[in-house]
Amino acid sequence: MEDSYAEEKKPYEEKYQADKEAYLQIMGKEKRENEAMKLFEEEQKQKTAMELLEQYLQFKQEVDKENMDKENKKKKEKDPLKPKQPLSAFFLYSKERRATLLEENKNVLEIAKIAGEEWKNLTEKQRKPYEKIAKKQKEEYLQEMEVYKQKKAEEAASRQQEEEELMKIQKLEAMQLLKRKEKTDNILKKTKEQCQKKKKEEQNVDPNKPKRPASSYILFRQTRKSLVQERPGINNSTLSALISVKWKELNEADKKIWNDKAAEAMEAYKKELEEYNKSAVAPSQ
């Protein structure tokens, strides 16, 4: 019985083992692929990092070279007004001996060697005149350097003051420009709002609403037609000025005619407006 059961179970166990091995192979393969991809990504990151490092080092090298060139250029560009460093006692002696030794056809190295040997053999009394001159020149140099430094400091302070004043002027001009812009923007904004308001009012105006009558002066301006006929070719600005002058020249009696016409038109307008308002309120009630 047990042998029979084992025989029946065997194919399933074999299939299970085969499936298990296949599964482990697949999983092992995927694991290896994942590990390989991980290594590949790390390698790519390292490669990118190395490339960036090389670029940085190259950039740093170029910047350092540029800064060094600038420093060397600054060193070469000496200020001609800067006091010259005084000579030491030995160099004063060498300078004095140089002319004589050159006449003896000595070269630069020979002159330096001979002057050095001679200077070593000089007594304190023989050296003293050169040391005295060197000391005096050094004192003069230090005094000149103090004046030079003071002058440079004053020039730097003056430049800074000029830059600050220029900055103040630029800021002031900028603020004025900003204020003008803000003022212009406000005017444009108000004009736009007024236009929109007027347009809206015009759209909402009832065409049946009575129109406000003209003033006495506007009625008088209607005489412009006769003035145009009297003065052909007259421009509008001259015509307007002429009408204004004629209006001012009118006596009280003549002005009263136009004022009465305007008053009569206003009374008629008020009555029409009153009737209009009544008719407008009635439907809503």
C-alpha positions as a LaTeX table, in Angstrom:
\begin{tabular}{lrrr}
\hline
Residue & $x$ (\AA) & $y$ (\AA) & $z$ (\AA) \\
\hline
Met1 & 0.00 & 0.00 & 0.00 \\
Glu2 & 2.76 & 2.37 & 0.99 \\
Asp3 & 4.77 & 1.45 & $-2.11$ \\
Ser4 & 1.74 & 2.15 & $-4.28$ \\
Tyr5 & 1.23 & 5.55 & $-2.60$ \\
Ala6 & 4.91 & 6.42 & $-3.04$ \\
Glu7 & 4.73 & 5.51 & $-6.72$ \\
Glu8 & 1.70 & 7.74 & $-7.21$ \\
Lys9 & 3.36 & 10.60 & $-5.32$ \\
Lys10 & 6.67 & 10.37 & $-7.18$ \\
Pro11 & 5.60 & 12.14 & $-10.45$ \\
Tyr12 & 4.25 & 15.07 & $-8.44$ \\
Glu13 & 7.41 & 15.32 & $-6.37$ \\
Glu14 & 9.55 & 15.21 & $-9.50$ \\
Lys15 & 7.41 & 17.91 & $-11.11$ \\
Tyr16 & 7.65 & 19.98 & $-7.93$ \\
Gln17 & 11.43 & 19.64 & $-7.86$ \\
Ala18 & 11.67 & 20.55 & $-11.56$ \\
Asp19 & 9.42 & 23.59 & $-11.09$ \\
Lys20 & 11.40 & 24.59 & $-8.00$ \\
Glu21 & 14.72 & 24.38 & $-9.85$ \\
Ala22 & 13.29 & 26.34 & $-12.77$ \\
Tyr23 & 11.94 & 28.97 & $-10.35$ \\
Leu24 & 15.27 & 29.21 & $-8.54$ \\
Gln25 & 17.08 & 29.53 & $-11.85$ \\
Ile26 & 14.73 & 32.34 & $-12.93$ \\
Met27 & 15.04 & 34.09 & $-9.56$ \\
Gly28 & 18.78 & 33.61 & $-9.59$ \\
Lys29 & 18.97 & 35.06 & $-13.08$ \\
Glu30 & 16.81 & 38.07 & $-12.09$ \\
Lys31 & 18.90 & 38.59 & $-8.96$ \\
Arg32 & 22.10 & 38.52 & $-10.99$ \\
Glu33 & 20.58 & 40.91 & $-13.54$ \\
Asn34 & 19.54 & 43.29 & $-10.75$ \\
Glu35 & 23.01 & 43.12 & $-9.23$ \\
Ala36 & 24.54 & 43.70 & $-12.66$ \\
Met37 & 22.29 & 46.73 & $-13.27$ \\
Lys38 & 23.15 & 48.09 & $-9.83$ \\
Leu39 & 26.86 & 47.76 & $-10.56$ \\
Phe40 & 26.35 & 49.35 & $-13.97$ \\
Glu41 & 24.48 & 52.32 & $-12.43$ \\
Glu42 & 27.18 & 52.77 & $-9.79$ \\
Glu43 & 29.84 & 52.64 & $-12.48$ \\
Gln44 & 27.94 & 55.25 & $-14.52$ \\
Lys45 & 27.65 & 57.47 & $-11.45$ \\
Gln46 & 31.38 & 57.15 & $-10.78$ \\
Lys47 & 32.11 & 57.88 & $-14.43$ \\
Thr48 & 29.90 & 60.98 & $-14.33$ \\
Ala49 & 31.50 & 62.07 & $-11.05$ \\
Met50 & 34.97 & 61.66 & $-12.55$ \\
Glu51 & 33.98 & 63.67 & $-15.62$ \\
Leu52 & 32.59 & 66.44 & $-13.40$ \\
Leu53 & 35.74 & 66.33 & $-11.27$ \\
Glu54 & 37.93 & 66.63 & $-14.37$ \\
Gln55 & 35.85 & 69.55 & $-15.63$ \\
Tyr56 & 36.07 & 71.25 & $-12.23$ \\
Leu57 & 39.85 & 70.74 & $-12.02$ \\
Gln58 & 40.28 & 72.08 & $-15.55$ \\
Phe59 & 38.07 & 75.08 & $-14.75$ \\
Lys60 & 39.96 & 75.71 & $-11.48$ \\
Gln61 & 43.28 & 75.50 & $-13.32$ \\
Glu62 & 42.09 & 78.05 & $-15.89$ \\
Val63 & 40.79 & 80.39 & $-13.15$ \\
Asp64 & 44.03 & 80.07 & $-11.16$ \\
Lys65 & 46.04 & 80.83 & $-14.30$ \\
Glu66 & 43.85 & 83.83 & $-15.08$ \\
Asn67 & 44.20 & 85.15 & $-11.52$ \\
Met68 & 47.96 & 84.62 & $-11.65$ \\
Asp69 & 48.16 & 86.50 & $-14.95$ \\
Lys70 & 46.19 & 89.36 & $-13.40$ \\
Glu71 & 48.49 & 89.44 & $-10.37$ \\
Asn72 & 51.59 & 89.43 & $-12.59$ \\
Lys73 & 50.09 & 92.21 & $-14.69$ \\
Lys74 & 49.41 & 94.26 & $-11.56$ \\
Lys75 & 52.98 & 93.75 & $-10.40$ \\
Lys76 & 54.33 & 94.88 & $-13.77$ \\
Glu77 & 52.16 & 98.00 & $-13.80$ \\
Lys78 & 54.14 & 100.05 & $-11.29$ \\
Asp79 & 52.98 & 103.46 & $-10.18$ \\
Pro80 & 55.47 & 106.03 & $-11.61$ \\
Leu81 & 54.67 & 108.39 & $-8.72$ \\
Lys82 & 55.59 & 105.84 & $-6.06$ \\
Pro83 & 58.92 & 106.71 & $-4.34$ \\
Lys84 & 61.78 & 104.44 & $-5.39$ \\
Gln85 & 63.37 & 102.11 & $-2.87$ \\
Pro86 & 66.68 & 103.66 & $-1.72$ \\
Leu87 & 70.00 & 101.92 & $-2.30$ \\
Ser88 & 71.87 & 100.29 & 0.55 \\
Ala89 & 75.38 & 101.42 & 1.51 \\
Phe90 & 76.88 & 98.51 & $-0.44$ \\
Phe91 & 74.92 & 99.33 & $-3.61$ \\
Leu92 & 75.93 & 102.99 & $-3.35$ \\
Tyr93 & 79.56 & 101.86 & $-3.24$ \\
Ser94 & 78.99 & 99.42 & $-6.14$ \\
Lys95 & 77.38 & 102.16 & $-8.20$ \\
Glu96 & 80.35 & 104.43 & $-7.58$ \\
Arg97 & 82.84 & 101.71 & $-8.57$ \\
Arg98 & 80.83 & 100.54 & $-11.58$ \\
Ala99 & 81.93 & 103.36 & $-13.91$ \\
Thr100 & 85.63 & 102.74 & $-13.21$ \\
Leu101 & 85.35 & 98.97 & $-13.57$ \\
Leu102 & 83.42 & 99.31 & $-16.85$ \\
Glu103 & 86.30 & 101.38 & $-18.22$ \\
Glu104 & 88.51 & 98.41 & $-17.36$ \\
Asn105 & 86.23 & 96.24 & $-19.58$ \\
Lys106 & 84.84 & 94.24 & $-16.67$ \\
Asn107 & 81.49 & 92.49 & $-17.21$ \\
Val108 & 78.52 & 92.61 & $-14.83$ \\
Leu109 & 79.45 & 89.46 & $-12.90$ \\
Glu110 & 83.05 & 90.57 & $-12.51$ \\
Ile111 & 81.96 & 94.02 & $-11.32$ \\
Ala112 & 79.64 & 92.47 & $-8.71$ \\
Lys113 & 82.37 & 90.10 & $-7.51$ \\
Ile114 & 85.06 & 92.79 & $-7.31$ \\
Ala115 & 82.77 & 95.30 & $-5.58$ \\
Gly116 & 81.70 & 92.63 & $-3.07$ \\
Glu117 & 85.29 & 91.71 & $-2.22$ \\
Glu118 & 86.29 & 95.36 & $-1.91$ \\
Trp119 & 83.29 & 96.13 & 0.33 \\
Lys120 & 84.25 & 93.30 & 2.69 \\
Asn121 & 87.74 & 94.69 & 3.02 \\
Leu122 & 86.64 & 98.28 & 3.70 \\
Thr123 & 87.11 & 99.61 & 7.23 \\
Glu124 & 84.24 & 101.05 & 9.24 \\
Lys125 & 85.62 & 104.53 & 8.60 \\
Gln126 & 85.65 & 103.90 & 4.82 \\
Arg127 & 82.10 & 102.49 & 4.90 \\
Lys128 & 80.71 & 105.29 & 7.06 \\
Pro129 & 80.13 & 107.90 & 4.22 \\
Tyr130 & 78.10 & 105.37 & 2.21 \\
Glu131 & 76.15 & 104.26 & 5.27 \\
Lys132 & 75.45 & 107.90 & 6.14 \\
Ile133 & 74.10 & 108.60 & 2.62 \\
Ala134 & 72.07 & 105.35 & 2.67 \\
Lys135 & 70.58 & 106.25 & 6.06 \\
Lys136 & 69.64 & 109.75 & 4.88 \\
Gln137 & 68.09 & 108.43 & 1.66 \\
Lys138 & 66.11 & 105.83 & 3.61 \\
Glu139 & 64.73 & 108.51 & 5.95 \\
Glu140 & 63.76 & 110.63 & 2.95 \\
Tyr141 & 62.20 & 107.56 & 1.32 \\
Leu142 & 60.12 & 106.78 & 4.42 \\
Gln143 & 58.90 & 110.39 & 4.57 \\
Glu144 & 58.02 & 110.34 & 0.86 \\
Met145 & 56.23 & 107.02 & 1.34 \\
Glu146 & 54.12 & 108.49 & 4.14 \\
Val147 & 53.12 & 111.38 & 1.85 \\
Tyr148 & 52.50 & 108.92 & $-1.01$ \\
Lys149 & 50.34 & 106.62 & 1.16 \\
Gln150 & 48.39 & 109.60 & 2.50 \\
Lys151 & 47.79 & 110.84 & $-1.06$ \\
Lys152 & 46.68 & 107.37 & $-2.18$ \\
Ala153 & 44.33 & 107.12 & 0.80 \\
Glu154 & 42.86 & 110.55 & $-0.04$ \\
Glu155 & 42.44 & 109.54 & $-3.70$ \\
Ala156 & 40.71 & 106.31 & $-2.66$ \\
Ala157 & 38.43 & 108.23 & $-0.28$ \\
Ser158 & 37.69 & 110.78 & $-3.01$ \\
Arg159 & 36.86 & 108.01 & $-5.50$ \\
Gln160 & 34.61 & 106.34 & $-2.95$ \\
Gln161 & 32.87 & 109.66 & $-2.24$ \\
Glu162 & 32.38 & 110.27 & $-5.97$ \\
Glu163 & 30.97 & 106.75 & $-6.40$ \\
Glu164 & 28.61 & 107.28 & $-3.44$ \\
Glu165 & 27.47 & 110.66 & $-4.82$ \\
Leu166 & 26.98 & 109.13 & $-8.26$ \\
Met167 & 24.98 & 106.31 & $-6.68$ \\
Lys168 & 22.83 & 108.88 & $-4.83$ \\
Ile169 & 22.20 & 110.78 & $-8.08$ \\
Gln170 & 21.33 & 107.56 & $-9.90$ \\
Lys171 & 18.98 & 106.52 & $-7.08$ \\
Leu172 & 17.35 & 109.97 & $-7.12$ \\
Glu173 & 16.90 & 109.83 & $-10.90$ \\
Ala174 & 15.56 & 106.30 & $-10.61$ \\
Met175 & 13.05 & 107.40 & $-7.93$ \\
Gln176 & 11.96 & 110.38 & $-10.05$ \\
Leu177 & 11.55 & 108.09 & $-13.03$ \\
Leu178 & 9.55 & 105.67 & $-10.89$ \\
Lys179 & 7.32 & 108.48 & $-9.60$ \\
Arg180 & 6.72 & 109.74 & $-13.15$ \\
Lys181 & 5.89 & 106.21 & $-14.25$ \\
Glu182 & 3.52 & 105.72 & $-11.29$ \\
Lys183 & 1.88 & 109.09 & $-12.01$ \\
Thr184 & 1.48 & 108.20 & $-15.69$ \\
Asp185 & 0.15 & 104.76 & $-14.77$ \\
Asn186 & $-2.37$ & 106.34 & $-12.37$ \\
Ile187 & $-3.50$ & 108.83 & $-15.01$ \\
Leu188 & $-3.86$ & 106.06 & $-17.58$ \\
Lys189 & $-5.70$ & 103.91 & $-15.04$ \\
Lys190 & $-8.11$ & 106.72 & $-14.11$ \\
Thr191 & $-8.64$ & 107.63 & $-17.76$ \\
Lys192 & $-9.34$ & 104.01 & $-18.60$ \\
Glu193 & $-11.76$ & 103.70 & $-15.67$ \\
Gln194 & $-13.53$ & 106.91 & $-16.67$ \\
Cys195 & $-13.81$ & 105.74 & $-20.28$ \\
Gln196 & $-15.17$ & 102.38 & $-19.16$ \\
Lys197 & $-17.59$ & 104.11 & $-16.78$ \\
Lys198 & $-18.72$ & 106.53 & $-19.48$ \\
Lys199 & $-19.09$ & 103.70 & $-21.97$ \\
Lys200 & $-21.09$ & 101.69 & $-19.46$ \\
Glu201 & $-23.29$ & 104.69 & $-18.70$ \\
Glu202 & $-23.83$ & 105.30 & $-22.41$ \\
Gln203 & $-24.78$ & 101.66 & $-22.87$ \\
Asn204 & $-27.23$ & 101.89 & $-19.98$ \\
Val205 & $-28.73$ & 105.24 & $-21.03$ \\
Asp206 & $-32.34$ & 105.03 & $-22.11$ \\
Pro207 & $-32.67$ & 106.51 & $-25.63$ \\
Asn208 & $-36.04$ & 107.91 & $-24.56$ \\
Lys209 & $-34.53$ & 109.85 & $-21.65$ \\
Pro210 & $-34.60$ & 113.64 & $-22.29$ \\
Lys211 & $-31.21$ & 115.14 & $-23.14$ \\
Arg212 & $-29.82$ & 117.99 & $-21.08$ \\
Pro213 & $-30.10$ & 121.28 & $-23.03$ \\
Ala214 & $-27.18$ & 123.45 & $-24.09$ \\
Ser215 & $-26.00$ & 126.42 & $-22.00$ \\
Ser216 & $-26.39$ & 130.02 & $-23.17$ \\
Tyr217 & $-22.76$ & 130.14 & $-24.36$ \\
Ile218 & $-23.13$ & 126.87 & $-26.30$ \\
Leu219 & $-26.26$ & 128.26 & $-27.95$ \\
Phe220 & $-24.32$ & 131.42 & $-28.82$ \\
Arg221 & $-21.60$ & 129.30 & $-30.43$ \\
Gln222 & $-24.12$ & 128.35 & $-33.09$ \\
Thr223 & $-23.33$ & 131.74 & $-34.65$ \\
Arg224 & $-20.03$ & 130.23 & $-35.78$ \\
Lys225 & $-21.63$ & 129.44 & $-39.15$ \\
Ser226 & $-21.99$ & 133.12 & $-39.96$ \\
Leu227 & $-18.41$ & 133.78 & $-38.80$ \\
Val228 & $-17.11$ & 131.01 & $-41.07$ \\
Gln229 & $-18.96$ & 132.58 & $-43.98$ \\
Glu230 & $-17.51$ & 136.01 & $-43.13$ \\
Arg231 & $-13.97$ & 134.62 & $-42.79$ \\
Pro232 & $-13.46$ & 131.72 & $-45.20$ \\
Gly233 & $-10.39$ & 129.58 & $-44.44$ \\
Ile234 & $-10.38$ & 130.38 & $-40.69$ \\
Asn235 & $-9.10$ & 127.47 & $-38.55$ \\
Asn236 & $-11.01$ & 125.98 & $-35.61$ \\
Ser237 & $-8.76$ & 127.32 & $-32.83$ \\
Thr238 & $-8.96$ & 130.89 & $-34.18$ \\
Leu239 & $-12.71$ & 130.51 & $-34.65$ \\
Ser240 & $-13.19$ & 129.32 & $-31.04$ \\
Ala241 & $-11.11$ & 132.23 & $-29.74$ \\
Leu242 & $-13.11$ & 134.71 & $-31.84$ \\
Ile243 & $-16.45$ & 133.34 & $-30.56$ \\
Ser244 & $-15.17$ & 133.61 & $-26.97$ \\
Val245 & $-14.16$ & 137.26 & $-27.55$ \\
Lys246 & $-17.53$ & 138.10 & $-29.12$ \\
Trp247 & $-19.35$ & 136.46 & $-26.18$ \\
Lys248 & $-17.40$ & 138.61 & $-23.71$ \\
Glu249 & $-18.12$ & 141.75 & $-25.76$ \\
Leu250 & $-21.91$ & 141.19 & $-25.62$ \\
Asn251 & $-23.82$ & 143.69 & $-23.48$ \\
Glu252 & $-26.24$ & 142.52 & $-20.80$ \\
Ala253 & $-29.29$ & 142.91 & $-23.03$ \\
Asp254 & $-27.82$ & 140.76 & $-25.81$ \\
Lys255 & $-26.57$ & 138.16 & $-23.33$ \\
Lys256 & $-30.05$ & 138.07 & $-21.76$ \\
Ile257 & $-31.48$ & 136.85 & $-25.07$ \\
Trp258 & $-29.25$ & 133.78 & $-25.02$ \\
Asn259 & $-29.68$ & 133.28 & $-21.26$ \\
Asp260 & $-33.48$ & 133.36 & $-21.67$ \\
Lys261 & $-33.29$ & 130.80 & $-24.49$ \\
Ala262 & $-31.14$ & 128.53 & $-22.30$ \\
Ala263 & $-33.47$ & 129.01 & $-19.29$ \\
Glu264 & $-36.52$ & 128.22 & $-21.41$ \\
Ala265 & $-34.85$ & 125.07 & $-22.74$ \\
Met266 & $-33.88$ & 124.06 & $-19.18$ \\
Glu267 & $-37.48$ & 124.47 & $-17.93$ \\
Ala268 & $-38.75$ & 122.32 & $-20.77$ \\
Tyr269 & $-36.03$ & 119.74 & $-20.01$ \\
Lys270 & $-36.99$ & 119.59 & $-16.31$ \\
Lys271 & $-40.66$ & 118.99 & $-17.16$ \\
Glu272 & $-39.77$ & 116.28 & $-19.68$ \\
Leu273 & $-37.39$ & 114.67 & $-17.18$ \\
Glu274 & $-40.05$ & 114.71 & $-14.47$ \\
Glu275 & $-42.55$ & 113.01 & $-16.78$ \\
Tyr276 & $-39.88$ & 110.51 & $-17.82$ \\
Asn277 & $-39.02$ & 109.64 & $-14.21$ \\
Lys278 & $-42.71$ & 109.12 & $-13.40$ \\
Ser279 & $-43.16$ & 106.78 & $-16.34$ \\
Ala280 & $-39.98$ & 104.89 & $-15.38$ \\
Val281 & $-41.14$ & 104.38 & $-11.76$ \\
Ala282 & $-44.75$ & 103.41 & $-12.63$ \\
Pro283 & $-44.04$ & 99.94 & $-14.20$ \\
Ser284 & $-41.89$ & 98.86 & $-11.23$ \\
Gln285 & $-44.74$ & 99.69 & $-8.83$ \\
\hline
\end{tabular}
